[in-house]
Amino acid sequence: MIVTTEHISPMIALIAGFLILVLPSLLNYVIALYLIITGLVGLNAIYHFVG
């Protein structure tokens, strides 16, 4: 299976959801990291920063 940008975003969302369920005190950090990673993945799909 080849992992593309369409696969990464849902995987990150699942990981973030589990972290929020297990450690609710990390909510702000998990959301911030999710938004940053999703934004970088989206920009990479447009501008191809990483091969």
Backbone as XML, in Angstrom:
<?xml version="1.0"?>
<chain id="A" units="angstrom">
  <residue number="1" name="MET">
    <atom name="N" x="0.846" y="-1.184" z="0.000"/>
    <atom name="CA" x="0.000" y="0.000" z="0.000"/>
    <atom name="C" x="0.886" y="1.240" z="0.000"/>
  </residue>
  <residue number="2" name="ILE">
    <atom name="N" x="0.603" y="2.138" z="-0.891"/>
    <atom name="CA" x="1.332" y="3.394" z="-0.969"/>
    <atom name="C" x="0.571" y="4.432" z="-0.157"/>
  </residue>
  <residue number="3" name="VAL">
    <atom name="N" x="1.264" y="5.074" z="0.791"/>
    <atom name="CA" x="0.634" y="6.076" z="1.648"/>
    <atom name="C" x="0.717" y="7.429" z="0.953"/>
  </residue>
  <residue number="4" name="THR">
    <atom name="N" x="-0.438" y="8.037" z="0.721"/>
    <atom name="CA" x="-0.494" y="9.352" z="0.089"/>
    <atom name="C" x="-1.099" y="10.358" z="1.069"/>
  </residue>
  <residue number="5" name="THR">
    <atom name="N" x="-1.230" y="11.597" z="0.623"/>
    <atom name="CA" x="-1.791" y="12.631" z="1.493"/>
    <atom name="C" x="-3.229" y="12.315" z="1.872"/>
  </residue>
  <residue number="6" name="GLU">
    <atom name="N" x="-3.937" y="11.572" z="1.026"/>
    <atom name="CA" x="-5.310" y="11.193" z="1.348"/>
    <atom name="C" x="-5.354" y="10.202" z="2.501"/>
  </residue>
  <residue number="7" name="HIS">
    <atom name="N" x="-4.291" y="9.446" z="2.715"/>
    <atom name="CA" x="-4.229" y="8.477" z="3.806"/>
    <atom name="C" x="-3.727" y="9.093" z="5.108"/>
  </residue>
  <residue number="8" name="ILE">
    <atom name="N" x="-2.857" y="10.082" z="5.015"/>
    <atom name="CA" x="-2.210" y="10.631" z="6.208"/>
    <atom name="C" x="-3.190" y="11.391" z="7.090"/>
  </residue>
  <residue number="9" name="SER">
    <atom name="N" x="-4.037" y="12.214" z="6.505"/>
    <atom name="CA" x="-4.954" y="13.038" z="7.294"/>
    <atom name="C" x="-5.899" y="12.206" z="8.170"/>
  </residue>
  <residue number="10" name="PRO">
    <atom name="N" x="-6.550" y="11.171" z="7.641"/>
    <atom name="CA" x="-7.412" y="10.362" z="8.521"/>
    <atom name="C" x="-6.635" y="9.619" z="9.605"/>
  </residue>
  <residue number="11" name="MET">
    <atom name="N" x="-5.420" y="9.177" z="9.297"/>
    <atom name="CA" x="-4.614" y="8.489" z="10.313"/>
    <atom name="C" x="-4.244" y="9.440" z="11.441"/>
  </residue>
  <residue number="12" name="ILE">
    <atom name="N" x="-3.892" y="10.661" z="11.094"/>
    <atom name="CA" x="-3.564" y="11.660" z="12.118"/>
    <atom name="C" x="-4.791" y="11.966" z="12.963"/>
  </residue>
  <residue number="13" name="ALA">
    <atom name="N" x="-5.963" y="12.047" z="12.330"/>
    <atom name="CA" x="-7.194" y="12.319" z="13.070"/>
    <atom name="C" x="-7.499" y="11.197" z="14.063"/>
  </residue>
  <residue number="14" name="LEU">
    <atom name="N" x="-7.294" y="9.940" z="13.660"/>
    <atom name="CA" x="-7.525" y="8.820" z="14.573"/>
    <atom name="C" x="-6.568" y="8.857" z="15.762"/>
  </residue>
  <residue number="15" name="ILE">
    <atom name="N" x="-5.306" y="9.100" z="15.489"/>
    <atom name="CA" x="-4.322" y="9.174" z="16.572"/>
    <atom name="C" x="-4.665" y="10.313" z="17.522"/>
  </residue>
  <residue number="16" name="ALA">
    <atom name="N" x="-5.022" y="11.470" z="16.971"/>
    <atom name="CA" x="-5.380" y="12.617" z="17.806"/>
    <atom name="C" x="-6.616" y="12.309" z="18.647"/>
  </residue>
  <residue number="17" name="GLY">
    <atom name="N" x="-7.591" y="11.640" z="18.054"/>
    <atom name="CA" x="-8.799" y="11.287" z="18.797"/>
    <atom name="C" x="-8.508" y="10.350" z="19.956"/>
  </residue>
  <residue number="18" name="PHE">
    <atom name="N" x="-7.675" y="9.335" z="19.732"/>
    <atom name="CA" x="-7.315" y="8.425" z="20.818"/>
    <atom name="C" x="-6.538" y="9.138" z="21.916"/>
  </residue>
  <residue number="19" name="LEU">
    <atom name="N" x="-5.627" y="10.039" z="21.538"/>
    <atom name="CA" x="-4.870" y="10.779" z="22.554"/>
    <atom name="C" x="-5.789" y="11.647" z="23.397"/>
  </residue>
  <residue number="20" name="ILE">
    <atom name="N" x="-6.771" y="12.273" z="22.769"/>
    <atom name="CA" x="-7.706" y="13.114" z="23.518"/>
    <atom name="C" x="-8.549" y="12.259" z="24.465"/>
  </residue>
  <residue number="21" name="LEU">
    <atom name="N" x="-8.952" y="11.060" z="24.023"/>
    <atom name="CA" x="-9.730" y="10.180" z="24.897"/>
    <atom name="C" x="-8.915" y="9.714" z="26.094"/>
  </residue>
  <residue number="22" name="VAL">
    <atom name="N" x="-7.651" y="9.379" z="25.864"/>
    <atom name="CA" x="-6.815" y="8.830" z="26.928"/>
    <atom name="C" x="-6.329" y="9.931" z="27.870"/>
  </residue>
  <residue number="23" name="LEU">
    <atom name="N" x="-5.907" y="11.054" z="27.312"/>
    <atom name="CA" x="-5.349" y="12.148" z="28.116"/>
    <atom name="C" x="-6.046" y="13.463" z="27.766"/>
  </residue>
  <residue number="24" name="PRO">
    <atom name="N" x="-7.208" y="13.727" z="28.353"/>
    <atom name="CA" x="-7.944" y="14.953" z="28.015"/>
    <atom name="C" x="-7.185" y="16.237" z="28.327"/>
  </residue>
  <residue number="25" name="SER">
    <atom name="N" x="-6.207" y="16.181" z="29.211"/>
    <atom name="CA" x="-5.443" y="17.382" z="29.538"/>
    <atom name="C" x="-4.550" y="17.819" z="28.371"/>
  </residue>
  <residue number="26" name="LEU">
    <atom name="N" x="-4.331" y="16.935" z="27.416"/>
    <atom name="CA" x="-3.501" y="17.266" z="26.258"/>
    <atom name="C" x="-4.307" y="17.842" z="25.097"/>
  </residue>
  <residue number="27" name="LEU">
    <atom name="N" x="-5.552" y="18.174" z="25.322"/>
    <atom name="CA" x="-6.444" y="18.584" z="24.240"/>
    <atom name="C" x="-5.862" y="19.725" z="23.404"/>
  </residue>
  <residue number="28" name="ASN">
    <atom name="N" x="-5.391" y="20.783" z="24.031"/>
    <atom name="CA" x="-4.864" y="21.927" z="23.282"/>
    <atom name="C" x="-3.664" y="21.539" z="22.440"/>
  </residue>
  <residue number="29" name="TYR">
    <atom name="N" x="-2.761" y="20.746" z="23.018"/>
    <atom name="CA" x="-1.559" y="20.351" z="22.286"/>
    <atom name="C" x="-1.890" y="19.419" z="21.126"/>
  </residue>
  <residue number="30" name="VAL">
    <atom name="N" x="-2.805" y="18.486" z="21.352"/>
    <atom name="CA" x="-3.176" y="17.539" z="20.296"/>
    <atom name="C" x="-3.832" y="18.276" z="19.134"/>
  </residue>
  <residue number="31" name="ILE">
    <atom name="N" x="-4.708" y="19.204" z="19.423"/>
    <atom name="CA" x="-5.379" y="19.960" z="18.361"/>
    <atom name="C" x="-4.375" y="20.828" z="17.613"/>
  </residue>
  <residue number="32" name="ALA">
    <atom name="N" x="-3.479" y="21.470" z="18.341"/>
    <atom name="CA" x="-2.473" y="22.309" z="17.695"/>
    <atom name="C" x="-1.583" y="21.476" z="16.776"/>
  </residue>
  <residue number="33" name="LEU">
    <atom name="N" x="-1.113" y="20.330" z="17.261"/>
    <atom name="CA" x="-0.275" y="19.478" z="16.421"/>
    <atom name="C" x="-1.037" y="18.952" z="15.214"/>
  </residue>
  <residue number="34" name="TYR">
    <atom name="N" x="-2.288" y="18.582" z="15.427"/>
    <atom name="CA" x="-3.112" y="18.098" z="14.310"/>
    <atom name="C" x="-3.247" y="19.170" z="13.230"/>
  </residue>
  <residue number="35" name="LEU">
    <atom name="N" x="-3.537" y="20.389" z="13.635"/>
    <atom name="CA" x="-3.701" y="21.468" z="12.664"/>
    <atom name="C" x="-2.396" y="21.768" z="11.930"/>
  </residue>
  <residue number="36" name="ILE">
    <atom name="N" x="-1.283" y="21.764" z="12.643"/>
    <atom name="CA" x="0.006" y="22.028" z="12.015"/>
    <atom name="C" x="0.351" y="20.929" z="11.013"/>
  </residue>
  <residue number="37" name="ILE">
    <atom name="N" x="0.202" y="19.668" z="11.418"/>
    <atom name="CA" x="0.545" y="18.557" z="10.526"/>
    <atom name="C" x="-0.388" y="18.515" z="9.320"/>
  </residue>
  <residue number="38" name="THR">
    <atom name="N" x="-1.674" y="18.723" z="9.539"/>
    <atom name="CA" x="-2.623" y="18.724" z="8.431"/>
    <atom name="C" x="-2.327" y="19.862" z="7.458"/>
  </residue>
  <residue number="39" name="GLY">
    <atom name="N" x="-1.978" y="21.011" z="7.988"/>
    <atom name="CA" x="-1.612" y="22.137" z="7.127"/>
    <atom name="C" x="-0.360" y="21.856" z="6.314"/>
  </residue>
  <residue number="40" name="LEU">
    <atom name="N" x="0.643" y="21.253" z="6.933"/>
    <atom name="CA" x="1.869" y="20.928" z="6.206"/>
    <atom name="C" x="1.616" y="19.871" z="5.134"/>
  </residue>
  <residue number="41" name="VAL">
    <atom name="N" x="0.794" y="18.883" z="5.455"/>
    <atom name="CA" x="0.465" y="17.849" z="4.466"/>
    <atom name="C" x="-0.287" y="18.478" z="3.290"/>
  </residue>
  <residue number="42" name="GLY">
    <atom name="N" x="-1.216" y="19.369" z="3.580"/>
    <atom name="CA" x="-1.970" y="20.033" z="2.515"/>
    <atom name="C" x="-1.089" y="20.910" z="1.640"/>
  </residue>
  <residue number="43" name="LEU">
    <atom name="N" x="-0.188" y="21.654" z="2.268"/>
    <atom name="CA" x="0.726" y="22.486" z="1.490"/>
    <atom name="C" x="1.692" y="21.639" z="0.678"/>
  </residue>
  <residue number="44" name="ASN">
    <atom name="N" x="2.118" y="20.508" z="1.239"/>
    <atom name="CA" x="3.013" y="19.621" z="0.510"/>
    <atom name="C" x="2.317" y="19.061" z="-0.733"/>
  </residue>
  <residue number="45" name="ALA">
    <atom name="N" x="1.024" y="18.807" z="-0.644"/>
    <atom name="CA" x="0.287" y="18.311" z="-1.799"/>
    <atom name="C" x="0.251" y="19.350" z="-2.915"/>
  </residue>
  <residue number="46" name="ILE">
    <atom name="N" x="0.278" y="20.624" z="-2.538"/>
    <atom name="CA" x="0.218" y="21.698" z="-3.539"/>
    <atom name="C" x="1.612" y="22.041" z="-4.064"/>
  </residue>
  <residue number="47" name="TYR">
    <atom name="N" x="2.563" y="22.273" z="-3.147"/>
    <atom name="CA" x="3.872" y="22.801" z="-3.520"/>
    <atom name="C" x="4.973" y="21.736" z="-3.579"/>
  </residue>
  <residue number="48" name="HIS">
    <atom name="N" x="4.701" y="20.498" z="-3.159"/>
    <atom name="CA" x="5.646" y="19.384" z="-3.238"/>
    <atom name="C" x="6.979" y="19.704" z="-2.562"/>
  </residue>
  <residue number="49" name="PHE">
    <atom name="N" x="6.927" y="20.047" z="-1.266"/>
    <atom name="CA" x="8.134" y="20.311" z="-0.503"/>
    <atom name="C" x="8.977" y="19.039" z="-0.361"/>
  </residue>
  <residue number="50" name="VAL">
    <atom name="N" x="8.302" y="17.932" z="-0.082"/>
    <atom name="CA" x="8.983" y="16.650" z="0.115"/>
    <atom name="C" x="8.607" y="15.736" z="-1.033"/>
  </residue>
  <residue number="51" name="GLY">
    <atom name="N" x="9.623" y="15.163" z="-1.680"/>
    <atom name="CA" x="9.516" y="14.298" z="-2.848"/>
    <atom name="C" x="8.264" y="13.577" z="-2.946"/>
  </residue>
</chain>
